[in-house]
Amino acid sequence: MQNIGKFYRIALLFNANKVYDRQVVEGVGQYLQASQCT
């Protein structure tokens, strides 16, 4: 039971990191597009 909880927490953290990384990449892409337009 304890091992399952540990794995589940790691999976949750990993998924949260993937979403955060995607937002960062999208933000950088938008910033680059905006800086090229001006």
DANOR-V278435 format. One record per residue. N is the residue number from 1. RES is the residue in one small letter. PSI is psi as a letter, one per 40 degrees, with the letter a starting at -180 (* if undefined). OMEGA is omega in radians with two decimals (NA if undefined). Layout:
n	res	psi	omega
N	RES	PSI	OMEGA
N	RES	PSI	OMEGA
//
This chain:
n	res	psi	omega
1	m	d	-3.10
2	q	d	3.13
3	n	d	3.13
4	i	d	3.12
5	g	d	3.14
6	k	d	-3.14
7	f	d	-3.12
8	y	d	3.14
9	r	d	3.12
10	i	d	3.12
11	a	d	3.13
12	l	d	3.14
13	l	d	-3.12
14	f	d	3.13
15	n	d	3.13
16	a	d	3.13
17	n	d	3.13
18	k	d	3.13
19	v	d	-3.13
20	y	d	3.13
21	d	d	-3.13
22	r	d	3.12
23	q	d	3.13
24	v	d	-3.14
25	v	d	3.12
26	e	d	3.13
27	g	d	3.12
28	v	d	3.12
29	g	d	3.12
30	q	d	3.13
31	y	d	3.14
32	l	d	3.12
33	q	d	-3.11
34	a	d	-3.10
35	s	d	3.10
36	q	d	-3.10
37	c	d	-3.05
38	t	*	NA
//
